[in-house]
Amino acid sequence: MSVINRLEELLIAGLLAFMALTTCLQVVLRYVFNSGILWGMEATSYAFLWMVLLGVSYGIRTNSHIAVDLFVRKLSPAPRRTLTLFAGLLCIVYAVLMLQGSYVYVDRLLFLGVDAQDIPVPKWLLSAALPIGFAFLILRLLDALKDIYQGRRETLGGEHEGQSDDKAEITNKETGAE
């Protein structure tokens, strides 16, 4: 699994770098040379699609999504875990519905033979980010719910601000770090 995790991180970073370089090149070409790259905007849009959908599952894996947990934090541990598991199940239902819909969409693009507007690539290939991203999200959510159920994780989102600081302070005292 660590190879897949590393590949996911490299792909997200590569897509971000590609988007930044393409956008900067477009700006320079447009304002300095009164020119541009025909496929630049479309390529950046598809790269953004892939980056966002891979980033959603990455955020679940690294517990880095924003969590609105003011109400949930006031509950005792057992109801908090139950509510978090229920919320996770709702997320999985949503992701499964999106996976199904995106699969139908990509399948129709493949069947119709639609090409991208400015890139000489089949549109289904570029849009495959949708079912792939939602499939990864479902896997990450299942893994997160397993960890929550087993008590190794508390939330689907980022740690509470005060709790993170307390944990860091305890860790620093244990290791002797400042």
N, C-alpha and C positions, 0 to 999 in steps of 0.2 A: 504493500500500500504506500510505502514511503516514496517509491519511484513515481507512482501516479500523483502523489501530493506535490512532489518536486516538479514534475512535468506541468502540472496545473499552474503552479507559481511562475514558472518560466514562460508559459504561454500567456498568462495575464500580463506579465512584465513586458514581454515582446510585443504584444498587441498595443499596450500603452505607448511604448517607444515608437512603434510604427505610426500610430496616430499622431504623436507629437511631431515626428520628423516630416510626415506627409503634410500636416497642417502648416508647419513653418515653411516648408518648401513652396507650398501653394501661395502663402502670403508674399514671400520674396519674389516668386515668379510673376505674381499678379501686379504688385506695386512697383517693382523695379524694372521688369522686362515686359510688362503689359501682356503677359501670357498666362499659362496655367497648365495643370495636368487634367486632362479630360476626365479620367477615372478617379481623381483624388477624393472628391466628396463622397462618392458612393463607396469607395474602399474604406474610407474612414468610418462611415456609418455602419458598415458590416463588421469592421473590427471592433467598434464600440458595442455592437450587439453581442458579439462573442465574449468580449471582456466583461460586460455586465452580467451575462448569464453564468459565466464561469465564476465571476466574483461573488455572486450570491451564494453558491455552494461553498466557496472558499470562506466566506464570512461565517457560515454555519460551522464549518470545521474548526475555525480558529476562535469561535465565540466572540466575534468582533462586531456583530450587528448592534445597532442602537436598540436598547430595550426601554420601553416605557413601563416601569415596574413599581411605581409609587404605591399602588393598591396591593399588588402581589407581595411586596416586601413586608407589608404589615401583617400578613397571614403567618400562622405557625407553620413549621416545616412540612407536615403531612398535607394540609390543604394546598400549600404553595406548590408542592411537587405534583399533586393531582391536577391543579389548574394549568401548570406548565405542560404536563403530558397531554392534557386536552387541547391546549393551544397548538402543540406540536402536531397532534393528529389532524387538526383543522388545516394546518399548513400542508400536511401530506395530501389531504383530500384536494386542496387547491392545486398543488403541484401535479397530482395525477390528472386532474381535469385539464390543466394546461398542457401536460405531456400528450394527452389524447388529442386535443385540438391542434396542437402544433404538428403532431405526426400526420394528421389528416391534411393540414395545410402543405407540408413539405411533400407528402405523397402526391398531392394534386399538381404541385409545381413540377415534380418529376414526370408525372403522366402527361402533362401538357407540353413539356419540353421548353418551358420558359427560360430565357437567358436573362442575366442581369442587364441593366440598361446601358452601362458604360464599360463594364468589365466583361471580357469574353469568357465567361464562366457560367455554367448553369445556375440559375437562381436557387434551386433546391439545395445545392451544395453550400452556398453562402448562408441560406436560411436554416440549415441543419443545426445551427446553434440553439435553436428553440427546443427541439426534443432532446438534444444532448444535454443542454443546460438544465432542463427540468428533470431529466433522469438522474443527473449528478445531484441535484437538489434533494430528490427523494432519498437517495442513498445516504447523503449527509444528514438529513433529518432523521432517518431511521437510526443511524449511528448515534446521533445526539440524544434521541429519546431513550435509547438503550442505556447510555451513560447517565441520564437523569434518573431513570428507573432504578439503576444500580447505585445511585448516590455519588457518582464520580463527577457530576456536573449539576449545577443548580438552574441554569437558564438557557434559553435559546439565543439570547443576545449577550451583549457585553456585561461585564461585572458591574455592580453598583459602585458609584464613585467612592463612597466612604469605605466600602468593603475592600475594594482594590487597594486603597492606601493602607488599610489595616493589615492586609495580607503582606504587602510589600514591607511594612515596618517589622512584622514578625519575622519574615524571611531574612531581612537585614540583621536583626538581632541574633538569629540562629547562626548566620554565616560570619558575623562580625563585620559586615560591610556597612558603610555609612550611607 
